Amino acid sequence: MAAIVPIPILGAMFNTRLVGIAVSVTGDWRDPTVVPLGPEAVGQSLVNLMGATFRAPIELLDPFLGTRRSSEPRP
C-alpha cells in the first residue's frame, strides 16, 4: 500500500490508514494454519533482512575479489 500512495490517482483513492499484522501460515493451502507472530519475531525478521541487504554486495563480489579463504565457512 505504501507504494500506491505516491501515485496521484491511486493515492487519493487509497489514502487511508493501513494496519498490517504479521502472521505465519503453514500447512496445506486448503486448510492452512495461521498463527499471529509476536513483536520479537517481526523485529528479528527486520534485523535479518537488513543484515542480508548489507551482506549481498560483499557476497556477490567475493568470488571476484578473493577476500574469503576457502577454509572459512559461509555464514
N, C-alpha and C positions, 0 to 999 in steps of 0.2 A: 504494500500500500504506500510506503514511503516513496517508492519510485513513481507512483502515479501523481502525487500531489504537485510536483513541479510542472507537469503538463497542464497548460491553461484550461482547456475544456474539461478534461478528466479530473483535474484538481478541484475545480469548482463543484463537480458532481459528488466527489467522494471526500469533501473537506470535513470529515468528522473524526472524532477520536476513535482510535482503534486499539483494542486491548488484545494482546497475544498471551496465550497460555502454553507453556512448554509441556509436551506430553511425550511419552514413549509408547509406540504402537508395535506390538508383537503378535505373532500368531498368524493364522490363516486369514486371507483377505475377506472371506465370507463371514468369519466370526472373530474379529480382532480383539485383542486385549489392550485397552487404553488405560494408561496409568499416568496421572499428573506428576511432573517432576518438581522437586523442591528447588529453592533458590541456589543451593550449593551445586547441584548438577548443572544448572544453567551457567553459573559463574565459571565452573571448571571447563565447560564446553567453550566458553568465550576465551579463556586463557589458552586452551589447546589450539583454538583457531588462530589466535594472534601468534603463538609460537610457530605454528606450521607456516603462516604467512611470512614470517621473518626468515625461517629456515629454507623456504623453497628456492630463492635465488642462489643461496650458497650450495644447496644440493644439486641444483641444475648446472652450476659452473664447476663444481668439484671435479668431475671427470676430466675436464679440460685443464684445470689448474694443478691437479695432482696434490692437493693440500692434505688429504687424508691418507694415512698409511693403510695398506691393505689389511693389516692385522687388527686395526681398530674396528670395533663393532659399529654398525649403523644404528642410529637411535630409533 
